[in-house]
Amino acid sequence: MNSNLFFFICASAILILSVISICLAPIINGILGSEWGTNNCQFLSDDYDYYEKNVFTDKNNDEHKKALDKKKGKINVCKREKAMHGLEYASLVCDVVVGGFCAIFGLLHYLEVGLSFQKKTGIIGLITGTIGFILTIVYVIFSSYIFNNDLFYDENNDPIGKLYSNGATYKYNGYQYIPNYDIEKALDDDNLRFVKYCELGQKQYNYDSELYKFSEESSSSYRTCRSIVGNSKAKINNCDYIWNTRINEKTEHKYLYDRWITTIILSVFIALFNIGMILFGFFLFSENGTPSGSTPLPVSSVNQAN
């Protein structure tokens, strides 16, 4: 097995995937969370302590408990966002640097150049591969958690209410108009009413060509079922759905969704190639520094030949 070749392949893959990820990464490219790095989580923590001691002091009061839980949730989100901001820069920049240097060394050794410091290259691969793997996998964990669990806020710092797949706000279920979330559960968890990052790729939160064409039809129910208060138990104007939002003409949410999830997937592969670089770095360190497939002649044989 040619360890130099596989070491070079792993390092090159890390370099290439990291460069692509840097070009797509939402925070690095200013698409998301440009202010996350300067989040003042200490202020939120101090605010929580003040309200816990002076305002919401009754731990048996459900309203007090919900208010404190909401403040604590904001603190946790702040810390996650700040950590992800630093990790995105640290992990991807580290992987580019590590991948670039190790790819050069791996290529030189594969071409049987500089075999005298092959063991040092192996040690470098072991150490930098381990650091790169840890940073990358921690970034993937933070990024994936925020992507799947945290709410999206628009340019006005407001969350987006959940919609049905046709863009409607309410649907008539035969008894009353209901939103696209569990009303009873939302009483305990207000976040259920709003859209998470992982839902931004859905068509109702972006420009929907079918909805636009439907809205332009003269007999479309979209025209008669718009801007109606949807809390009535009686069916209004024979409307099965009620639309309280305008048609979204942009695709920026899908743009963010695609770039973010692609960065996460690429980072997973980068972490795997870091494992490969650790493995083949160990093999390089264990080898004797001679060209692959060749064995040095015994000293006695060389003397006899002379």
C-alpha positions in Angstrom: 0.0 0.0 0.0 1.4 3.4 -1.0 0.8 5.5 2.1 2.2 8.6 0.4 -0.4 8.5 -2.4 -3.3 8.0 0.0 -1.9 10.7 2.4 -1.7 13.1 -0.6 -5.3 12.2 -1.7 -6.7 12.8 1.8 -4.9 16.1 2.2 -5.9 17.3 -1.3 -9.6 16.3 -0.7 -9.5 18.3 2.6 -8.0 21.3 0.8 -10.5 21.2 -2.1 -13.6 20.6 0.0 -12.5 23.3 2.5 -12.1 25.9 -0.3 -15.6 25.1 -1.6 -17.0 25.2 1.9 -15.5 28.7 2.5 -17.1 29.9 -0.7 -20.5 28.6 0.5 -20.4 29.0 4.3 -23.3 31.3 5.4 -21.4 33.2 8.1 -18.1 33.7 6.3 -20.0 35.0 3.3 -22.2 37.4 5.3 -25.4 35.6 4.4 -26.2 34.8 8.1 -25.1 35.7 11.5 -22.6 38.5 10.7 -23.3 39.9 14.3 -23.1 36.5 16.0 -19.5 36.9 16.8 -20.2 40.0 18.9 -23.2 38.6 20.7 -23.3 40.0 24.3 -24.4 36.8 26.1 -23.3 38.2 29.4 -25.9 40.9 29.2 -28.6 38.3 28.7 -27.2 36.3 31.6 -27.3 39.4 33.9 -30.8 40.2 32.8 -31.9 36.7 33.7 -30.3 36.9 37.1 -32.0 40.2 37.8 -35.5 39.0 36.8 -35.0 35.7 38.7 -34.2 37.6 41.9 -36.5 40.6 41.7 -39.4 39.9 39.3 -40.1 36.3 38.5 -39.5 35.0 42.0 -42.3 32.5 42.4 -40.9 29.2 41.1 -44.3 27.6 41.5 -46.0 30.1 39.2 -46.3 28.8 35.7 -46.1 32.3 34.1 -43.0 33.1 36.1 -41.4 29.8 35.1 -42.2 30.2 31.4 -40.8 33.8 31.4 -37.5 32.6 33.0 -37.3 29.6 30.6 -37.7 31.9 27.7 -34.9 34.1 28.9 -32.7 31.1 29.6 -33.5 29.9 26.0 -32.2 33.2 24.6 -29.0 32.8 26.6 -28.4 29.3 25.2 -29.2 30.5 21.6 -26.7 33.4 22.0 -23.9 31.1 23.2 -24.6 28.6 20.4 -24.5 31.3 17.7 -21.3 32.8 19.1 -19.6 29.4 19.2 -20.7 28.6 15.7 -19.4 31.9 14.4 -16.0 31.2 15.7 -16.0 27.5 14.8 -16.9 28.2 11.1 -13.9 30.4 10.7 -11.5 28.3 12.8 -12.5 24.9 11.3 -12.6 25.8 7.6 -9.5 28.1 7.7 -7.6 25.4 9.6 -8.6 22.7 7.1 -7.4 24.9 4.2 -4.0 25.5 5.7 -3.6 21.9 6.9 -4.8 20.4 3.7 -2.6 22.6 1.6 0.7 21.9 3.5 0.1 18.2 3.8 -0.9 17.9 0.2 2.4 19.4 -0.8 4.4 17.1 1.5 2.4 14.1 0.4 3.0 14.9 -3.3 6.8 15.3 -2.7 7.0 12.0 -0.9 4.9 10.3 -3.6 7.4 11.6 -6.1 10.2 10.1 -3.9 11.4 13.6 -2.9 12.3 14.5 0.6 11.9 11.0 2.0 14.4 11.8 4.7 11.7 13.9 6.5 8.8 11.5 5.8 8.5 10.6 9.5 8.1 14.3 10.4 5.4 14.6 7.7 3.7 11.6 9.3 3.8 13.3 12.7 2.5 16.6 11.2 -0.4 14.6 9.5 -1.2 12.9 12.8 -1.3 16.2 14.8 -2.9 18.5 12.3 -5.4 15.8 11.2 -6.5 15.3 14.8 -6.9 19.1 15.3 -8.8 19.5 12.0 -11.1 16.6 12.8 -12.0 17.9 16.3 -12.6 21.5 15.0 -14.6 20.3 12.0 -16.8 17.8 13.9 -17.6 20.3 16.7 -18.5 22.8 14.0 -20.8 20.2 12.3 -22.5 19.5 15.7 -23.1 23.2 16.5 -24.1 24.1 12.9 -26.5 21.1 12.6 -28.1 21.7 16.0 -28.8 25.4 15.1 -30.0 24.5 11.6 -32.5 21.9 12.9 -33.7 23.5 16.2 -33.3 27.3 16.2 -35.8 29.9 14.8 -35.0 32.0 11.7 -35.3 35.8 12.1 -35.8 38.1 9.1 -34.0 41.4 8.4 -36.3 43.1 11.0 -35.3 40.5 13.6 -38.8 39.0 13.6 -39.6 35.3 13.3 -41.7 34.0 10.4 -45.0 32.4 11.1 -45.6 28.8 9.9 -47.6 28.4 6.7 -49.2 25.5 4.9 -47.5 24.2 1.7 -49.8 26.3 -0.5 -48.8 29.5 1.4 -52.0 29.7 3.5 -52.0 30.8 7.1 -55.1 28.9 8.1 -56.9 25.7 7.0 -60.6 24.8 7.8 -60.7 21.3 9.4 -64.4 21.0 9.4 -64.9 22.7 12.7 -62.7 25.8 12.7 -59.7 27.4 11.0 -56.4 26.1 12.4 -52.8 27.2 11.8 -50.1 24.8 10.6 -49.0 23.8 14.2 -50.4 22.2 17.2 -52.3 24.9 19.1 -52.3 23.2 22.4 -48.5 22.4 22.4 -47.8 26.0 21.3 -49.3 27.2 24.5 -46.3 25.7 26.3 -43.8 26.3 23.6 -44.3 29.5 21.7 -41.5 28.6 19.2 -43.8 26.0 17.5 -45.6 28.8 15.8 -42.5 29.9 13.9 -40.2 28.7 11.2 -36.8 27.0 11.9 -33.8 27.3 9.6 -34.3 23.7 8.4 -37.8 24.7 7.0 -36.6 27.6 4.9 -36.2 25.4 1.9 -39.9 24.7 1.7 -41.7 26.4 -1.2 -44.2 28.3 1.0 -41.4 30.4 2.4 -40.0 31.3 -1.1 -41.3 32.3 -4.4 -43.9 29.7 -5.5 -44.7 29.8 -9.2 -47.8 27.6 -8.8 -49.2 29.9 -6.1 -48.6 33.0 -8.3 -50.4 31.5 -11.3 -53.2 30.4 -9.0 -53.6 33.9 -7.6 -53.9 35.4 -11.0 -56.9 33.2 -12.0 -60.1 35.3 -12.0 -62.0 32.5 -10.2 -59.2 31.8 -7.7 -60.2 31.4 -4.0 -56.9 33.3 -3.2 -58.7 36.5 -4.2 -61.7 36.0 -1.9 -59.9 34.3 0.9 -57.2 36.8 1.6 -56.7 39.0 4.7 -59.5 37.4 6.6 -59.2 36.8 10.4 -58.8 33.1 10.8 -60.1 32.5 14.3 -63.7 32.0 13.3 -65.3 28.6 13.9 -67.7 29.1 11.0 -66.6 28.7 7.4 -66.0 32.1 5.7 -66.9 32.6 2.1 -66.6 28.9 1.5 -62.8 29.2 2.0 -60.9 26.0 2.8 -57.8 28.1 3.2 -57.1 31.6 4.3 -54.0 33.5 3.0 -52.9 36.4 5.3 -49.5 36.9 3.6 -48.5 38.3 0.3 -46.8 36.1 -2.3 -43.1 36.0 -1.6 -41.3 37.2 -4.7 -37.8 36.3 -3.4 -35.9 33.0 -3.1 -33.4 34.2 -0.5 -34.6 31.7 2.1 -34.0 28.8 -0.2 -30.6 30.3 -1.1 -29.6 30.3 2.6 -31.0 26.8 3.2 -29.1 25.3 0.2 -25.7 26.9 1.1 -26.0 26.0 4.8 -26.9 22.4 4.3 -24.2 22.0 1.6 -21.6 23.4 4.0 -22.7 20.9 6.7 -22.5 17.9 4.3 -19.1 19.0 2.9 -17.8 19.5 6.5 -18.8 15.9 7.3 -16.6 14.7 4.4 -13.8 16.9 5.5 -13.9 15.3 8.9 -13.8 11.8 7.3 -10.8 12.8 5.2 -9.1 14.1 8.3 -9.5 10.7 9.8 -7.8 9.3 6.6 -5.0 11.8 7.0 -4.5 10.7 10.6 -4.4 7.0 9.6 -2.0 7.4 6.7 0.1 9.9 8.7 0.6 7.1 11.2 1.6 4.8 8.4 4.2 7.4 7.1 5.6 7.7 10.6 5.9 3.9 10.9 7.6 3.4 7.5 11.4 3.7 7.1 11.4 6.5 4.5 12.4 4.4 1.5 10.6 4.5 -1.9 7.4 2.5 -2.0 7.9 -1.0 -3.3 11.7 -1.0 -2.9 13.9 -2.4 -0.2 17.4 -1.2 0.7 20.3 -3.5 -0.1 22.2 -5.0 2.9 25.4 -3.2 3.6 27.4 -6.5 3.0 25.9 -6.8 -0.5 26.9 -3.3 -1.3 30.5 -3.9 -0.1 30.8 -7.1 -2.2 29.5 -5.3 -5.2 32.3 -2.7 -4.8 
